[in-house]
Amino acid sequence: MSSPNPQPGSPDKDPASKAQAAQDSLGNTEQAEDATTPQAGPAGAAPDGAPEARPSLGRLFLANLWAANTVTVTVLSLVLAIVVGAILMIISDPAVLSTYSYITARPSDALNSSWTLVSGGYANLFKGSVFDPEAFTGWLNGSNGWQAVLAPISETLTYTAPLVFTGLSVALAFRGGLFNIGGQGQATLGVVFAALAGFALPLPPGLHLIVALLAGALGGAIWGFVPGILKARTGAHEVIITIMLNYIGTYLLTWLIVQNGVQDPNRTDAISKSVDPSAQLPRLLGDNLRVHAGILLAVLATWAVAWLLNRSTLGFELRAVGANPEAARTAGISVTRTFVLIMVFAGLLSGLGGSNMVLGSTATALTPQVVAQIGFDGILVALLGRLKPWGVALAALLFGALQAGGNRMQSYSGISLELVTVLQALIVIFIAAPAMVKAIFQLRAARAARLQTSLAKGW
């Protein structure tokens, strides 16, 4: 017979307290994370009850600016990546490198040639991704149209849109305690389903686009459901499963393209029929610029994921499972159901990212390389964005700018496009190692521990 007044921790506890137990579990985890951050005493407190001397706003700003917080570490990581990238430019150019053989005799040759190469390369990177002053001057003079002025931004946003979706996919799984390496395979299934719906279904405009997008999301969700259910039911590791599904998705795409009814009958190479214009995402700045409505969908998806994580019951359960699955299970949360839902939503987002690759202006038909590397780049974007939805969107914008500007840098400066990939990797390496950035720039250690735990969260 149960006691009429059960004690705390008793098995006869009211079931209604399960949600409160989950809230306490998640709160304790966050408090433990905050405990790793050294806490300073009151600013300007004097010993022995002496009157407090409040520091000026300027001193507080400078003190916080040069602390190992997220913003400072991110900016300094970009600076380090740019410096290392400049060194790689110099040592990879034979003409510039040859001037260092007689640097003691004429150091100006080495310095001038290095500055010309590096400044020209990064200038073209900026002109190809953000703003080209020459195009703006030409527009004022009437020698070119306004499209040339907006072309860099158009290219950046075009590359950004699919990366937002795959970055959100990885970040969402991370927050739920899963490492989704399968964004590439999920995006591949998304692009397959979207393309098939785009050229095989005779539907009117508007409805055709919606159906194609939903088909792409469905394809990614199916490819995410497989590792989710296997993880939940059998305990199979999601990393191994998703890596294998990446290969399966790639080979499925390669096989499907050359099948009758899918392959373009007017071509002998591996390419499918083109998606009908009624199923393509509308372009935002006219037919001469590639940016399309996919970037608007990316912003909407970012807001939706932020709301899901921070405002919904499902998001609370997801974060509780990611913080401590056993405590969440004790509190009455179905860990099995949550794992499946996490991977389904992650796959859905990656599937939408893949859909952008064929329904947008990047391509209009299936090819073996139509998905590019957006799934793997999504992992870098998620890490750079600190697993926060809006941080992921900004990180995707940066990576999109690097890709867009890298094309011009290669064409105008003769610098290899692979250097852009190196820059991306360097940025993530430095951000993932805040202790190294702190040591190089002698940052205050106020929030270094918090940075490390924020990246580790979700594993």
KEVO-65695 format. One line per 2 residues: number of its first residue (from 0); their letters; for each residue x, y, z of C-alpha. Coordinates in steps of 0.05 Angstrom, whole numbers. Layout:
% residues N
NUM	a	X:Y:Z  ...
END
This chain:
% residues 459
0	ms	0:0:0  30:66:-21
2	sp	41:122:28  -9:179:23
4	np	49:228:24  104:199:-20
6	qp	174:224:-6  217:255:-60
8	gs	249:201:-103  195:150:-83
10	pd	170:103:-138  100:126:-121
12	kd	113:195:-148  56:228:-186
14	pa	62:215:-262  47:288:-274
16	sk	116:305:-248  151:270:-306
18	aq	154:332:-348  181:371:-289
20	aa	235:317:-279  255:324:-352
22	qd	258:400:-344  301:392:-281
24	sl	347:343:-318  358:390:-376
26	gn	367:449:-329  419:411:-288
28	te	458:395:-351  458:468:-372
30	qa	478:489:-302  536:439:-304
32	ed	558:470:-370  555:540:-340
34	at	595:515:-281  655:503:-326
36	tp	658:577:-340  700:614:-288
38	qa	657:666:-253  688:733:-237
40	gp	669:773:-176  630:838:-179
42	ag	663:887:-226  705:937:-189
44	aa	688:909:-119  737:935:-67
46	pd	760:895:-6  737:907:65
48	ga	672:940:45  705:998:8
50	pe	661:1035:-42  657:1001:-110
52	ar	695:1033:-167  656:1019:-230
54	ps	698:1011:-293  681:1054:-352
56	lg	640:1028:-410  700:1033:-455
58	rl	743:989:-410  687:938:-404
60	fl	679:936:-479  753:926:-491
62	an	758:873:-437  700:833:-466
64	lw	725:845:-537  791:811:-523
66	aa	761:753:-485  754:682:-513
68	nt	680:690:-529  645:661:-589
70	vt	647:723:-632  720:739:-619
72	vt	743:667:-631  703:663:-696
74	vl	731:729:-723  802:712:-704
76	sl	794:643:-734  776:677:-800
78	vl	838:721:-794  882:661:-781
80	ai	852:624:-840  864:684:-886
82	vv	937:689:-863  950:615:-873
84	ga	914:619:-941  960:676:-961
86	il	1021:634:-944  994:577:-986
88	mi	982:624:-1045  1055:646:-1042
90	is	1087:577:-1036  1042:549:-1091
92	dp	1062:602:-1142  1129:585:-1175
94	av	1140:656:-1200  1131:688:-1132
96	ls	1169:633:-1097  1229:643:-1142
98	ty	1237:715:-1117  1252:688:-1047
100	sy	1316:655:-1072  1350:723:-1072
102	it	1309:756:-1017  1371:779:-980
104	ar	1396:817:-1042  1329:849:-1063
106	ps	1275:836:-1010  1229:885:-1046
108	da	1218:836:-1103  1193:781:-1057
110	ln	1150:828:-1016  1119:864:-1076
112	ss	1105:800:-1115  1075:767:-1053
114	wt	1031:827:-1039  1008:831:-1111
116	lv	988:758:-1112  954:756:-1045
118	sg	918:823:-1050  895:807:-1121
120	gy	870:738:-1101  830:762:-1041
122	an	805:823:-1079  777:778:-1133
124	lf	747:733:-1078  710:794:-1052
126	kg	690:820:-1121  662:752:-1140
128	sv	621:743:-1077  600:811:-1049
130	fd	613:873:-1091  652:892:-1154
132	pe	669:967:-1155  684:964:-1230
134	af	614:937:-1245  583:992:-1202
136	tg	623:1045:-1239  603:1015:-1305
138	wl	530:1017:-1285  537:1091:-1268
140	ng	571:1104:-1334  519:1064:-1372
142	sn	569:1012:-1398  534:954:-1363
144	gw	467:941:-1329  448:934:-1257
146	qa	451:858:-1264  527:861:-1264
148	vl	526:899:-1198  482:846:-1164
150	ap	515:786:-1197  564:773:-1139
152	is	509:773:-1087  466:730:-1133
154	et	520:677:-1139  533:678:-1064
156	lt	459:668:-1047  453:613:-1100
158	yt	508:573:-1066  482:590:-997
160	ap	411:563:-1003  426:487:-1005
162	lv	480:494:-952  430:524:-903
164	ft	386:462:-908  442:411:-900
166	gl	474:452:-844  408:454:-807
168	sv	401:379:-817  468:365:-784
170	al	456:416:-728  387:389:-712
172	af	414:318:-705  472:343:-663
174	rg	424:377:-614  388:311:-607
176	gl	451:271:-592  461:242:-662
178	fn	516:254:-712  484:256:-780
180	ig	538:241:-831  485:221:-881
182	gq	466:291:-906  499:274:-973
184	gq	457:212:-984  393:246:-959
186	at	405:304:-1007  417:254:-1063
188	lg	350:220:-1051  318:289:-1046
190	vv	345:310:-1113  323:244:-1145
192	fa	251:249:-1119  246:323:-1136
194	al	272:313:-1207  227:254:-1221
196	ag	167:294:-1197  192:353:-1237
198	fa	192:320:-1306  146:260:-1297
200	lp	84:292:-1268  43:336:-1314
202	lp	17:388:-1265  0:462:-1271
204	pg	50:515:-1249  51:529:-1175
206	lh	23:462:-1156  78:427:-1195
208	li	132:464:-1156  99:448:-1089
210	va	93:375:-1107  166:372:-1130
212	ll	190:404:-1065  148:357:-1023
214	ag	175:298:-1063  246:320:-1049
216	al	231:328:-975  199:259:-975
218	gg	259:227:-1007  306:256:-955
220	ai	259:238:-898  257:165:-921
222	wg	333:163:-924  335:193:-854
224	fv	283:145:-826  327:84:-841
226	pg	385:102:-794  335:131:-744
228	il	295:67:-736  357:23:-736
230	ka	389:67:-682  325:67:-640
232	rt	308:-7:-647  375:-42:-652
234	ga	425:8:-625  464:9:-691
236	he	510:69:-695  482:124:-738
238	vi	550:145:-765  564:76:-797
240	it	493:70:-825  491:140:-855
242	im	560:132:-887  537:68:-920
244	ln	472:101:-943  513:157:-974
246	yi	545:106:-1021  479:72:-1035
248	gt	446:138:-1053  504:158:-1099
250	yl	503:92:-1137  427:92:-1140
252	lt	430:160:-1173  483:137:-1223
254	wl	442:76:-1241  376:113:-1246
256	iv	400:166:-1294  414:117:-1351
258	qn	347:81:-1346  295:86:-1400
260	gv	244:139:-1385  294:178:-1342
262	qd	353:189:-1388  348:246:-1438
264	pn	331:210:-1504  372:262:-1543
266	rt	435:249:-1503  482:190:-1498
268	da	517:211:-1434  490:203:-1363
270	is	439:258:-1357  365:256:-1344
272	ks	308:294:-1375  302:367:-1355
274	vd	255:389:-1301  194:424:-1329
276	ps	195:501:-1321  130:495:-1281
278	aq	168:457:-1226  229:504:-1222
280	lp	238:554:-1167  226:624:-1193
282	rl	286:670:-1200  284:732:-1157
284	lg	324:781:-1199  307:763:-1270
286	dn	330:709:-1318  402:736:-1322
288	lr	417:724:-1249  415:655:-1217
290	vh	389:671:-1147  321:638:-1137
292	ag	266:631:-1085  305:574:-1051
294	il	341:626:-1009  273:649:-982
296	la	255:577:-965  323:571:-930
298	vl	307:631:-885  238:602:-870
300	at	269:534:-853  319:569:-806
302	wa	263:603:-769  223:538:-766
304	va	281:499:-736  295:554:-686
306	wl	222:553:-665  222:477:-661
308	ln	283:475:-616  267:532:-570
310	rs	191:539:-569  159:470:-580
312	tl	148:410:-535  182:365:-586
314	gf	242:411:-586  247:406:-510
316	el	244:331:-514  296:331:-569
318	ra	344:374:-528  331:332:-465
320	vg	348:268:-502  410:300:-531
322	an	433:323:-463  420:258:-425
324	pe	380:201:-458  375:160:-394
326	aa	348:218:-353  299:234:-409
328	rt	275:162:-410  266:163:-335
330	ag	225:226:-341  177:191:-389
332	is	204:215:-456  205:163:-510
334	vt	278:162:-532  262:113:-588
336	rt	209:158:-618  253:219:-610
338	fv	312:187:-645  268:168:-704
340	li	237:237:-709  305:271:-705
342	mv	332:232:-764  267:240:-804
344	fa	269:316:-795  343:318:-810
346	gl	332:278:-873  274:322:-893
348	ls	319:384:-889  375:352:-929
350	gl	324:329:-980  301:401:-989
352	gg	374:421:-998  380:370:-1053
354	sn	316:395:-1085  347:464:-1090
356	mv	402:435:-1133  355:413:-1189
358	lg	293:456:-1180  334:519:-1173
360	st	382:549:-1222  443:506:-1206
362	at	419:451:-1253  355:428:-1287
364	al	371:355:-1296  401:296:-1258
366	tp	475:282:-1268  522:240:-1226
368	qv	551:304:-1194  486:343:-1188
370	va	488:344:-1111  562:365:-1109
372	qi	586:362:-1037  530:399:-1001
374	gf	519:343:-952  591:341:-928
376	dg	596:417:-930  535:419:-886
378	il	576:387:-830  626:444:-833
380	va	570:495:-836  537:466:-774
382	ll	602:466:-735  619:537:-757
384	gr	548:559:-737  557:529:-667
386	lk	496:485:-679  450:545:-673
388	pw	399:554:-729  414:627:-745
390	gv	488:615:-735  483:559:-786
392	al	450:607:-835  506:657:-827
394	aa	559:603:-834  525:579:-898
396	ll	527:650:-924  602:653:-911
398	fg	614:586:-946  570:608:-1004
400	al	611:672:-1011  676:631:-1011
402	qa	650:586:-1066  623:643:-1108
404	gg	686:685:-1100  731:625:-1111
406	nr	706:619:-1182  729:690:-1198
408	mq	793:682:-1159  811:622:-1202
410	sy	792:657:-1267  825:724:-1255
412	sg	883:708:-1208  900:638:-1231
414	is	894:612:-1160  869:541:-1153
416	le	796:533:-1132  818:479:-1083
418	lv	848:535:-1041  777:556:-1023
420	tv	765:486:-995  829:493:-955
422	lq	804:560:-927  738:528:-907
424	al	775:472:-871  822:520:-836
426	iv	765:563:-811  730:502:-780
428	if	796:476:-751  811:541:-716
430	ia	739:549:-690  739:477:-665
432	ap	803:491:-626  788:554:-586
434	am	846:539:-539  895:546:-597
436	vk	865:612:-619  866:636:-547
438	ai	940:618:-540  960:651:-606
440	fq	925:717:-591  933:715:-515
442	lr	859:720:-503  829:721:-433
444	aa	805:652:-412  737:677:-387
446	ra	693:635:-432  740:585:-465
448	ar	710:527:-427  640:547:-449
450	lq	663:547:-521  690:477:-516
452	ts	627:449:-484  583:483:-535
454	la	618:447:-592  618:381:-555
456	kg	544:385:-541  505:336:-584
458	w	557:281:-590
END
